[in-house]
Amino acid sequence: MSPVIPIRADFGKGCTDVMPLVERGQREVFCGLTGIIWLHRKIQDAFFLVVGSRTCAHLIQSAAGVMIFAEPRFGTAIIDERDLAGLADANEELDRVVDQLLARRPEIKLLFLVGSCPSEVIKLDLSRAASRLSAQHSPTVRVLNYSGSGIETTFTQGEDACLASMVPEMASSPVNAPKELVIVGTLADVVEDQFVRILNHMGIDRVRFFPPRRAQDHVPIGPNTRLLLAQPFLAETARLMQARGASLLVAPFPLGVEGTSAWLQSAATAFGVTPERFQAAVAAPMARAEASLTRAKLQLDGKRIFFFPDSQLEIPLARFLSRELGMKLLEVGTPYLHRQHMAVELAMLPEGTFLSEGQDVEKQLDRCRALHPDMVVCGLGLANPLESEGMTTKWAIELVFTPIQGYDQAGDLAELFTRPLTRRMRLAA
Ligand code: SF4
C-alpha cells in the first residue's frame, strides 16, 4: 500500500479518540441504487442497467423522476418469478435486453450492470455476465458490474461500488510520469471547474477527476498519482487506487471555508506550492465565501442539530456547522466510520461530540425525541413522521444532489440549513 501524505495544518485532537456508540439494529436508509441518480448525470456516455425487481425500478424512477429532461441513461431489467424457473433464461433475457439497448443507444460507451437484492438476482453471476457481454460488445462498449443491493450497500456506498468497479480498468501511468493530482468522487461540473481554476492558479496543472465526465477519458494511475478525496464515502475505491500505487493525501472534505482551504492546502503541500502562491490563489474566493456565511450564521448560531446516519457526509457537515456557523451538535450519526479518511474531520470536531455508527432506528428516534433538537438531518423515510411531531428536518439526500463543495458553494450549503428553519417559522406565524 502506498504512503499517506499528511497536511501541514494542525487541528488539535478534537474527537480523534472518541469511540462512537455502535448500533447494528434496524436501519432506515436508501440502498446503493440511489447513487445512479447522480452518477448517470456525471458520466455522460455511460448507462446504468439495474438488474432487479419492480421495487428497484420504482425506487429509481421515483427518486429520479423529477430530474429527467431527456432520455435517461439508466433503466431496469426486471428479473421476476418467471426467471426463477431456470438461470439460463435469466442470462438469455439479460443478453437480449443489453443487445436491444445498445442497438438503440449507440452513444453508450460504458454499461454498468447493477446488482440488487431480490433473491432471483443474487443467484445471477453478474460479473460473469459483464465479462461475457464485454467480450461481445468490445471495443465499442465496455461492460462492468457492481452491486447496489440494499443488503450490501447503503445510499452513497453505491457510488463507491461503481467507482471501485472502474479502478481495474484504469491504465497504469508510465514510469517516471510527472506527479498528477486525481480528485476522487462525483462533483458537479461547475465545482470541478472552480477547483481547476484555483489549483491552476497555484501552479498545479496536472489535475484530473475520477469519475471522468466521459467514460472514454481514461484516467491513468500509478505511483505518480496523488489522490484527494472529494467525497467521504469512497473507502473501497481509495483502497484499490492505493493498491495501484497512488498516494492518498490526508485532508478534511471540501465543505465550508475551512474544509475547502485545508483540502486545497493538502494538494498545495504535496505539490510544493509556496505559502505566498497558495494565499494568492485562495484569498479572493475565500473572502467571498466567508462573507456568504454571515447571514446564515445569525440564524444558525446556537441552534441544536441531530444527525441520523444516511450519506456518510454527516461528520464533515457537523464540523462545518459547528465551527463556522456555531451550531450545537447533539448527536452525529454515520452509517460507517472510516477512521483514516475521517482523521482530520474527527480532529476538527468539538471535543465531547456524541458520535454514533450504524443504526438501531427506534432507539435513535427515542434519543432524538428526548433531546428535541432545533433541526434533524435524516432520510426521507424519517422526515415526515418527525415533522408531524413538530421537529424541523433537513433531507440528507438533498445534500448529495446539490453542489455543496468548495468556496463558491459555502453560502448555498449554509442556506440549505437555514431554509427549513425559515419555513417552520413561517408556518408557525
Ligand atoms: S436493491 Fe433491494 S433495497 Fe434497493 S430497491 Fe431493489 S429491492 Fe429495494
Residues whose N, C-alpha, C, O or C-beta is under 5 A from the ligand:
A	BS01	SF4	C31 L33 G52 T55 C56 L59 S116 C117 P118 G148 S149 G150
